[in-house]
Amino acid sequence: MDFGLSEEQKAIRESARTFAKGEFTRELAEKHELEHSFPREIWQKACANGFIGLHFPPDFGGVGLNILENVLVVEEFCRRDSGIGTALALSDFASEIIMRFGSEEQKQRYLPAVASGKMISAGAFTEPNHGSDITEMDTRAVKDGDNWVINGSKMFITNGEIADFYIVLCQVDPDADPKYRGMATFIVDRETEGVSTEDVGHKMGIKMTSTAEVVFDEVKVPGDSIIGEEGKGFYQVLEFFDESRIEIAATAIGIAAGALDRALNYANERKQFSRPIIKFQATQHKIAEMASMIEAARLVTYKAAWNFDRGNIDPKLTSMAKLLAGRAAVQVADEAVQIHGGYGYMLEYEVERFYRDAKIAEIYEGTREIQKNTIASQIIREL
């Protein structure tokens, strides 16, 4: 069993690290954090360098790499800056549904635009009344001749106000039993009449990432906007979640590693009682626990990515990766603030922001409780 990265993977990781170090400046990060704005200029540079959509096939604007390589890039981006890294990692959110289930025409229209920095995508799944439960949708799509008419609302949609198109999960057969067998996904362009958005307001973290409510009011889309077959939407989204949870785990690992980096630098420079605080055993124990949590979460996440790349979709493993990585991000960032003391509470020392950005990894893409449900159900099924 080889746990080492290939030379190509090492080169990709180093390239991502170098790019982030050169582009993700503290000044830009603070600017976008305070303005709650998407780092569009950095995103377009990342696209130009092939970092966004690198797992897309070459025929559709990508590099043809795998989920593991994407994980390496995401981790390095978030390690350099939690806010910028997360915003860039999620700029192609849900476009994988088109990549895996879309028609050739859909792939040609949307994937190269996402990879080249011309379009931002969003997945519109979560609803105000259902939260993490996607087995039932209030959003409806009704056949109207050659078109479909969509009505409903989605809540807490990543990239909600800046997306150029949405992948929308709708109920198309209200009589299906169970209901999730009567769902379909649709591509809805942002400028389609009847689409409106509203920002959710001030958030605890990931302030560079747009989060919004998206409303569909008599939105008419052509028949060829449906992705794959009617009745398959729920299953498409589930498979996407198994992939995207690995990416969210990578953002969490990057945030945790970045918080540890800053804690180490501070502990080595900060002196108390005539010596650097890194010399105190209490600090060293914190560092040992932080590093151990990161390494454990990283190993599970890399295994989940490696497994997915080989066509073995394992919801238990992907949920374990997200659960452990999210927990590591929150706990490591918390200890990083503690090591900084009062300075850790200040925006300019960055760990305060890393702490706030870490928490979302335990909430979106399925809360940690949902991950535990998935893990437990898979274990019981295996019995």
C-alpha positions in Angstrom: 0.0 0.0 0.0 1.6 3.2 -1.2 0.6 6.4 0.7 2.9 8.6 -1.3 1.9 11.1 -4.0 3.1 10.7 -7.5 5.6 13.2 -8.9 2.8 14.8 -11.0 0.6 15.2 -7.9 3.5 16.7 -6.0 4.0 19.2 -8.8 0.3 20.1 -8.8 0.4 20.7 -5.1 3.5 22.9 -5.3 2.0 24.8 -8.2 -1.1 25.5 -6.2 0.9 26.6 -3.2 3.1 28.9 -5.3 0.1 30.5 -7.0 -1.7 31.0 -3.6 1.4 32.5 -2.0 1.7 35.0 -4.8 -1.9 36.0 -5.2 -3.7 35.6 -1.9 -2.3 38.6 -0.1 -3.5 39.6 3.4 -4.5 43.0 2.1 -6.8 41.5 -0.6 -8.2 39.0 1.9 -9.1 41.8 4.4 -10.6 43.9 1.6 -12.9 41.2 0.4 -13.7 40.1 3.9 -14.8 43.5 5.0 -16.7 44.2 1.8 -18.2 40.7 1.7 -17.2 40.5 -1.9 -16.1 37.6 -4.2 -12.4 37.7 -5.1 -13.2 37.8 -8.8 -9.8 39.0 -10.0 -8.0 36.1 -8.2 -10.7 33.6 -9.4 -10.1 34.5 -13.1 -6.3 34.1 -12.6 -6.9 30.7 -11.0 -9.0 29.7 -14.0 -6.4 31.0 -16.4 -3.8 28.8 -14.6 -6.1 25.7 -14.9 -6.9 25.3 -11.2 -10.7 25.6 -11.6 -12.3 22.6 -13.2 -9.0 20.7 -13.5 -11.0 17.5 -13.1 -13.2 18.3 -16.1 -12.3 16.3 -19.3 -10.0 18.1 -21.7 -12.8 18.2 -24.3 -14.8 20.4 -21.9 -12.2 22.8 -20.8 -10.5 20.9 -18.1 -7.2 19.1 -17.6 -8.6 15.6 -17.2 -7.3 15.1 -13.7 -9.1 13.4 -10.8 -10.7 14.3 -7.6 -7.5 13.7 -5.6 -5.7 16.3 -7.6 -8.5 18.7 -7.1 -8.3 18.0 -3.4 -4.6 18.9 -3.4 -5.3 22.3 -5.0 -8.2 23.1 -2.7 -6.2 22.2 0.4 -3.4 24.5 -0.6 -5.7 27.4 -1.5 -7.5 27.2 1.9 -4.3 26.7 3.8 -3.0 30.0 2.4 -6.3 31.8 3.0 -9.5 30.4 4.4 -11.9 32.9 2.7 -10.3 33.2 -0.7 -9.6 29.5 -0.9 -13.2 28.5 -0.1 -14.6 31.0 -2.5 -12.4 29.7 -5.4 -13.0 26.1 -4.5 -16.8 26.5 -4.7 -16.9 28.6 -7.8 -17.6 25.5 -9.9 -20.1 24.1 -7.3 -22.5 21.5 -8.7 -21.1 21.7 -12.3 -20.0 18.1 -11.8 -23.7 17.1 -12.2 -23.5 18.4 -15.8 -20.1 16.7 -16.2 -21.4 13.3 -15.1 -25.0 13.3 -16.2 -25.5 16.1 -18.8 -25.8 15.9 -22.6 -22.9 16.7 -24.9 -24.6 20.0 -25.7 -24.9 20.9 -22.0 -21.3 20.0 -21.3 -20.0 22.0 -24.2 -22.1 25.1 -23.2 -21.3 25.2 -19.5 -18.2 23.3 -18.5 -15.6 25.2 -20.6 -17.2 28.5 -19.5 -16.8 27.5 -15.8 -13.2 26.3 -16.3 -12.2 29.5 -18.2 -13.6 32.0 -15.7 -16.6 33.1 -17.8 -19.3 31.5 -15.6 -19.9 30.6 -11.9 -22.2 27.7 -11.1 -24.5 27.0 -8.2 -26.4 24.0 -6.9 -30.0 24.9 -5.8 -31.0 22.0 -3.6 -31.7 23.1 0.0 -35.2 24.5 0.7 -36.5 26.7 3.5 -38.8 24.0 4.9 -36.6 21.0 4.5 -33.0 21.9 5.2 -30.7 18.8 4.8 -33.6 16.6 3.9 -33.7 16.5 0.1 -36.0 13.4 -0.1 -38.9 15.9 -0.5 -39.0 19.0 -2.6 -41.6 21.9 -2.6 -40.0 23.3 -5.7 -42.1 22.0 -8.7 -41.3 21.6 -12.4 -44.4 21.1 -14.6 -44.4 20.2 -18.2 -45.7 22.9 -20.6 -45.6 21.7 -24.1 -41.9 21.5 -25.1 -40.9 23.6 -22.0 -40.9 23.2 -18.2 -42.3 25.8 -15.7 -40.5 25.9 -12.3 -41.9 27.4 -9.1 -40.4 27.3 -5.7 -37.6 28.7 -3.5 -34.2 27.5 -2.4 -32.3 28.7 0.7 -28.6 29.1 1.7 -27.5 28.7 -1.9 -23.7 29.0 -2.3 -22.9 31.5 -5.1 -26.6 32.4 -5.0 -26.2 36.0 -6.1 -23.2 35.7 -8.3 -23.9 32.5 -10.2 -24.5 32.6 -14.0 -26.6 29.4 -13.8 -28.1 27.0 -11.3 -28.6 23.3 -11.1 -32.1 23.1 -9.6 -33.5 20.0 -8.0 -37.3 19.8 -8.6 -40.2 17.5 -8.0 -41.6 16.6 -11.4 -43.9 13.7 -10.3 -45.9 14.7 -7.2 -47.4 11.2 -7.1 -44.2 9.3 -7.0 -43.8 7.0 -4.0 -41.3 7.5 -2.4 -41.3 11.1 -3.6 -37.6 11.2 -4.3 -38.2 8.9 -7.3 -40.1 11.7 -9.0 -37.4 14.3 -9.0 -35.2 15.9 -11.8 -32.4 18.4 -12.1 -32.6 21.4 -14.4 -30.1 24.0 -15.7 -31.6 27.4 -15.2 -29.7 30.5 -16.4 -29.5 33.4 -14.0 -31.0 35.8 -16.5 -34.1 33.7 -17.1 -37.3 35.7 -16.4 -38.8 34.9 -13.0 -35.4 34.1 -11.3 -34.7 36.4 -8.3 -32.2 36.3 -5.5 -31.7 37.8 -2.0 -28.6 37.7 0.1 -29.2 35.9 3.4 -27.5 38.8 5.3 -24.5 38.9 7.6 -22.8 35.6 8.2 -20.4 34.3 10.8 -17.8 33.3 8.2 -17.0 32.6 4.5 -18.0 36.2 3.8 -16.3 36.2 0.4 -18.7 33.5 -0.7 -22.2 34.6 -1.7 -25.0 32.8 0.1 -28.6 33.6 -0.9 -32.2 32.6 -1.3 -33.1 31.9 -4.9 -36.7 32.2 -5.9 -38.2 30.7 -9.1 -41.5 32.3 -10.0 -43.1 30.9 -13.2 -39.7 30.3 -14.6 -40.0 28.8 -18.1 -37.0 26.7 -19.3 -36.7 24.7 -22.5 -37.1 20.9 -22.5 -33.4 20.3 -23.1 -32.5 22.0 -19.9 -33.3 18.8 -17.9 -30.2 16.9 -16.9 -30.4 13.2 -17.7 -33.7 11.4 -17.2 -36.8 12.4 -15.3 -36.9 10.7 -11.9 -33.1 10.5 -11.6 -32.5 13.9 -10.1 -32.3 12.8 -6.5 -29.7 10.1 -7.3 -27.6 12.5 -9.4 -27.5 14.9 -6.4 -26.6 12.1 -4.0 -23.7 11.0 -6.2 -22.6 14.7 -6.5 -22.7 15.0 -2.7 -20.4 12.0 -2.4 -17.9 13.9 -4.5 -18.4 17.4 -3.1 -18.1 16.3 0.5 -14.6 15.2 -0.3 -13.9 18.7 -1.6 -15.5 20.3 1.5 -13.3 18.0 3.6 -10.3 19.4 1.7 -11.3 23.0 2.4 -11.5 22.1 6.1 -8.1 20.4 6.1 -6.6 23.4 4.4 -8.2 25.8 6.9 -6.9 23.6 9.8 -3.4 23.5 8.3 -3.4 27.2 7.8 -4.4 27.9 11.4 -1.7 25.6 12.6 0.9 27.3 10.4 0.0 30.7 11.9 0.0 29.3 15.5 3.5 27.8 15.0 4.8 31.1 13.6 3.3 33.0 16.5 4.4 30.6 19.2 8.0 30.7 17.9 8.1 34.5 18.0 6.0 35.3 21.0 8.0 35.4 24.3 6.7 35.0 27.8 8.8 34.7 30.9 12.0 35.3 28.8 11.4 32.5 26.2 9.3 31.7 23.2 6.0 30.1 24.2 6.7 27.2 21.8 9.2 26.1 24.5 6.4 25.5 27.0 5.1 21.9 27.2 1.4 23.1 27.3 1.9 24.8 23.9 3.7 21.7 22.5 0.9 19.5 23.6 -1.6 21.7 21.7 0.6 21.6 18.6 0.9 17.8 18.8 -2.9 17.3 19.1 -3.5 19.8 16.3 -1.1 18.2 13.9 -2.5 14.7 14.7 -6.1 15.7 14.0 -5.0 17.3 10.7 -3.1 14.2 9.6 -5.9 11.8 10.5 -8.5 13.8 8.6 -6.1 14.2 5.6 -5.5 10.5 5.3 -9.2 9.7 5.3 -9.9 12.5 2.8 -7.2 11.3 0.5 -8.5 7.8 0.7 -12.0 8.9 -0.1 -10.8 10.8 -3.1 -8.6 7.9 -4.3 -11.5 5.5 -3.8 -13.9 7.8 -5.8 -11.4 8.2 -8.6 -11.5 4.4 -9.0 -15.2 4.4 -9.4 -16.0 3.1 -5.9 -18.6 5.4 -4.5 -18.7 4.9 -0.8 -21.0 7.3 1.1 -19.7 6.0 4.5 -16.1 7.0 3.6 -16.9 10.4 2.1 -19.1 11.2 5.1 -16.3 10.1 7.5 -13.9 12.4 5.6 -16.2 15.4 6.0 -17.0 14.6 9.6 -13.4 14.3 10.7 -12.1 17.2 8.6 -14.8 19.5 9.8 -14.2 18.6 13.4 -10.4 19.1 12.9 -10.9 22.5 11.3 -13.0 23.8 14.2 -10.8 22.4 17.0 -7.5 23.3 15.4 -8.7 26.8 14.6 -9.9 27.2 18.2 -6.5 26.1 19.6 -4.8 28.5 17.2 -6.8 31.4 18.6 -6.0 30.2 22.1 -2.2 30.1 21.4 -2.4 33.7 20.1 -4.2 34.8 23.3 -5.8 38.3 22.9 -4.1 38.8 19.5 -6.0 35.8 18.2 -9.2 37.7 18.6 -8.1 40.3 16.2 -8.8 40.2 12.4 -5.3 41.2 11.5 -3.8 38.0 13.0 -5.9 35.9 10.6 -6.7 33.0 12.9 -9.8 34.8 14.1 -11.1 34.6 10.5 -9.9 31.1 10.0 -11.9 30.1 13.2 -15.1 31.7 11.8 -14.6 30.2 8.3 -13.9 26.7 9.8 -17.4 26.2 11.3 -19.3 26.0 8.1 -17.5 22.8 7.2 -19.7 21.1 9.9 -22.9 22.6 8.5 -23.1 22.8 4.7 -23.2 19.8 2.3 -25.0 18.0 5.1 -24.5 18.8 8.8 -22.2 16.6 10.9 -25.4 14.9 12.2 -26.4 14.0 8.7 -22.9 12.6 8.1 -23.3 10.4 11.2 -26.6 9.2 10.0 -25.0 8.2 6.7 -22.1 6.4 8.3 -24.3 4.5 10.7 -26.8 3.5 8.1 -24.0 2.1 5.9 -22.5 0.2 8.8 -25.8 -1.3 9.7 -26.5 -2.2 6.0 -23.1 -4.0 5.9 -24.2 -6.2 8.8 
